Amino acid sequence: MAVIGGGIIGTAVARRLLQLRPGIDVLLLEKEDRLAAHQSGRNSGVVHAGIYYRPGSLKATLCRRGVGLLREFCTENGLGYDPCGKLLVALDQTERSRLYVLHERAITNGVPGVRLLGAAELTDVEPHVRGIAGLHSPDTAIVDFAAVTRQLGADMEKRGGTLRLGHRVLGIHQDAREVVLTTDRGEYQVDTVVLCAGLHSDALAQLAGDERDPRIVPFRGSYLLLRPDRRHLVRGLIYPVPDPSMPFLGVHLTRRIDGEVLVGPNAVLAVAREGYQIRNLDIAHLARVAGYPGFRRMARRHWRTGVGEVLGAASRRSFIRIARRYVPELSVRDVVSGPAGVRAQAVDADGTLVDDFRINRIGRVTAVRNAPSPGATSALAIAEYVADAHFSGGR
Ligand SMILES: Cc1cc2nc3c(=O)[nH]c(=O)nc-3n(C[C@H](O)[C@H](O)[C@H](O)COP(=O)(O)OP(=O)(O)OC[C@H]3O[C@@H](n4cnc5c(N)ncnc54)[C@H](O)[C@@H]3O)c2cc1C
């Protein structure tokens, strides 16, 4: 069998298949020359505890399960895992009432230790923060998801799996007996396939015979980095109270496991599927996105937020203006340009941003069609979900 995509989900699925059936042939195909080249190596590095997600959803259940599996995997393999904690900060009464709802939700989802804080208690957790109330999650942690992905890949190979880097899948043809994968380096015949192609998940699912929608609308998120002498302004993770109508969590301040502190990310339409910089501009891609009715409906619905985010991206000053609402001591002089990532966000034809993970089966192919944040946190649990169902004939 084959897995397409060497991000954290693809490597975790390949490893899980071998864990369940030692000795089977598992082939992992990745188009880049390394693992974790895209979302899995370009994210905030936060092990989300499961606060936000609708109880009973795949996100809620797989995130909670994923946290435990990830912590165990990091401990077993000597990878850094720092439970530095997360503070959600409310700035006004509307956000305070949303915090109560999130608190209830976190408890229902089984998130340990979450606690509502009054204004005076905020500085016990984050001395430089200002706000009128907070929600503290001491279990939220940070890791290096790229390092986790590489370790999953190594573990998969140790168990007898085959990793083929630099192999781009161009065609998927299935019949009653097998699946033929055409790559730019030759063909492979396998009995089953799992697609974990992130930003390309819709295109590959379609090649396998699945419906066109939902389609991936990629959103770029860029970060700033705090200068070393200002990193003390952030102890752990400082987050806004999310807008329930948006799937993104807003500009946050995030300590990374290597000691850097990120400010961001914003969310703007990416100029290409892997459009990390403006010079990656792909006109055909933009035309395809603009021609998708689901995108146009989504844009109409979210245009206000969209305009705000674009302005945030256009100027470092407006970016910092947002972050200063939480940490007033921050100034434009405290930051330098940082990395950027592109989120694979699936959008349905009616313009709805697909909120939950979406995984479906097309004959001999299982497609992970939507796995945005907390996809990295949940990867080991998504792998269980996919691989266990694979052998039990479900899903
Ligand atoms: C800015 C940003 C911040 C985020 N922050 C967090 C966070 O703090 N915590 C968290 O849990 N999640 C976070 N996420 C989400 C998380 O990164 C993703 O959910 C996760 O990485 C998805 O993993 P993946 O393996 O599906 O995708 P990817 O890592 O994108 O991997 C897909 C792989 O498929 C390969 N591929 C695609 N097409 C082909 C083809 N035709 N042939 C061969 N290979 C192919 C690609 O090259 C790629 O390597 C964030 C994401 C972004 C972008």
The ligand as an SDF file (V2000), in Angstrom:
LIG
                    3D

 53 58  0  0  0  0  0  0  0  0999 V2000
    0.6270   29.0230    9.5950 C   0  0  0  0  0  0  0  0  0  0  0  0
    0.1510   27.7360   10.2090 C   0  0  0  0  0  0  0  0  0  0  0  0
    0.1070   27.5840   11.6010 C   0  0  0  0  0  0  0  0  0  0  0  0
   -0.3430   26.3830   12.1540 C   0  0  0  0  0  0  0  0  0  0  0  0
   -0.2350   26.1950   13.5130 N   0  0  0  0  0  0  0  0  0  0  0  0
   -0.5440   24.9830   14.0280 C   0  0  0  0  0  0  0  0  0  0  0  0
   -0.3220   24.7150   15.4160 C   0  0  0  0  0  0  0  0  0  0  0  0
    0.2250   25.5360   16.1470 O   0  0  0  0  0  0  0  0  0  0  0  0
   -0.7120   23.5020   15.9080 N   0  0  0  0  0  0  0  0  0  0  0  0
   -1.2760   22.5540   15.1190 C   0  0  0  0  0  0  0  0  0  0  0  0
   -1.6430   21.4820   15.6200 O   0  0  0  0  0  0  0  0  0  0  0  0
   -1.4750   22.7610   13.8030 N   0  0  0  0  0  0  0  0  0  0  0  0
   -1.1010   23.9430   13.2450 C   0  0  0  0  0  0  0  0  0  0  0  0
   -1.2360   24.1600   11.9000 N   0  0  0  0  0  0  0  0  0  0  0  0
   -1.8380   23.0900   11.0870 C   0  0  0  0  0  0  0  0  0  0  0  0
   -0.8400   21.9750   10.7990 C   0  0  0  0  0  0  0  0  0  0  0  0
    0.4030   22.4990   10.3800 O   0  0  0  0  0  0  0  0  0  0  0  0
   -1.4420   21.0640    9.7330 C   0  0  0  0  0  0  0  0  0  0  0  0
   -2.7060   20.6200   10.1870 O   0  0  0  0  0  0  0  0  0  0  0  0
   -0.5810   19.8120    9.4860 C   0  0  0  0  0  0  0  0  0  0  0  0
    0.7640   20.1550    9.2940 O   0  0  0  0  0  0  0  0  0  0  0  0
   -1.1200   19.0650    8.2740 C   0  0  0  0  0  0  0  0  0  0  0  0
   -0.2280   18.0240    7.9520 O   0  0  0  0  0  0  0  0  0  0  0  0
   -0.2820   17.3190    6.5470 P   0  0  0  0  0  0  0  0  0  0  0  0
    0.6620   16.1910    6.6190 O   0  0  0  0  0  0  0  0  0  0  0  0
   -1.7100   17.0480    6.2060 O   0  0  0  0  0  0  0  0  0  0  0  0
    0.1380   18.4500    5.4950 O   0  0  0  0  0  0  0  0  0  0  0  0
    1.5560   18.9480    4.9540 P   0  0  0  0  0  0  0  0  0  0  0  0
    2.5390   19.1150    6.0330 O   0  0  0  0  0  0  0  0  0  0  0  0
    1.2710   20.1280    4.1030 O   0  0  0  0  0  0  0  0  0  0  0  0
    2.0510   17.7340    4.0560 O   0  0  0  0  0  0  0  0  0  0  0  0
    1.4980   17.4010    2.8190 C   0  0  0  0  0  0  0  0  0  0  0  0
    2.6280   16.8430    1.9710 C   0  0  0  0  0  0  0  0  0  0  0  0
    2.0990   16.2990    0.7640 O   0  0  0  0  0  0  0  0  0  0  0  0
    3.0560   16.5220   -0.2460 C   0  0  0  0  0  0  0  0  0  0  0  0
    2.4040   16.4000   -1.5520 N   0  0  0  0  0  0  0  0  0  0  0  0
    1.3920   17.1790   -2.0270 C   0  0  0  0  0  0  0  0  0  0  0  0
    1.0800   16.8040   -3.2820 N   0  0  0  0  0  0  0  0  0  0  0  0
    1.8760   15.7500   -3.5990 C   0  0  0  0  0  0  0  0  0  0  0  0
    2.0280   14.9500   -4.7680 C   0  0  0  0  0  0  0  0  0  0  0  0
    1.2980   15.1410   -5.8690 N   0  0  0  0  0  0  0  0  0  0  0  0
    2.9490   13.9540   -4.7470 N   0  0  0  0  0  0  0  0  0  0  0  0
    3.7150   13.7290   -3.6450 C   0  0  0  0  0  0  0  0  0  0  0  0
    3.6490   14.4890   -2.5210 N   0  0  0  0  0  0  0  0  0  0  0  0
    2.7270   15.4820   -2.4920 C   0  0  0  0  0  0  0  0  0  0  0  0
    3.5580   17.9230    0.0410 C   0  0  0  0  0  0  0  0  0  0  0  0
    4.7980   18.2000   -0.5790 O   0  0  0  0  0  0  0  0  0  0  0  0
    3.6270   17.9200    1.5560 C   0  0  0  0  0  0  0  0  0  0  0  0
    4.8970   17.5800    2.0470 O   0  0  0  0  0  0  0  0  0  0  0  0
   -0.7870   25.3280   11.3150 C   0  0  0  0  0  0  0  0  0  0  0  0
   -0.7220   25.4800    9.9200 C   0  0  0  0  0  0  0  0  0  0  0  0
   -0.2270   26.6490    9.3690 C   0  0  0  0  0  0  0  0  0  0  0  0
   -0.0780   26.7270    7.8880 C   0  0  0  0  0  0  0  0  0  0  0  0
  1  2  1  0
  2  3  1  0
  2 52  2  0
  3  4  2  0
  4  5  1  0
  4 50  1  0
  5  6  2  0
  6  7  1  0
  6 13  1  0
  7  8  2  0
  7  9  1  0
  9 10  1  0
 10 11  2  0
 10 12  1  0
 12 13  2  0
 13 14  1  0
 14 15  1  0
 14 50  1  0
 15 16  1  0
 16 17  1  0
 16 18  1  0
 18 19  1  0
 18 20  1  0
 20 21  1  0
 20 22  1  0
 22 23  1  0
 23 24  1  0
 24 25  2  0
 24 26  1  0
 24 27  1  0
 27 28  1  0
 28 29  2  0
 28 30  1  0
 28 31  1  0
 31 32  1  0
 32 33  1  0
 33 34  1  0
 33 48  1  0
 34 35  1  0
 35 36  1  0
 35 46  1  0
 36 37  1  0
 36 45  1  0
 37 38  2  0
 38 39  1  0
 39 40  1  0
 39 45  2  0
 40 41  1  0
 40 42  2  0
 42 43  1  0
 43 44  2  0
 44 45  1  0
 46 47  1  0
 46 48  1  0
 48 49  1  0
 50 51  2  0
 51 52  1  0
 52 53  1  0
M  END
$$$$
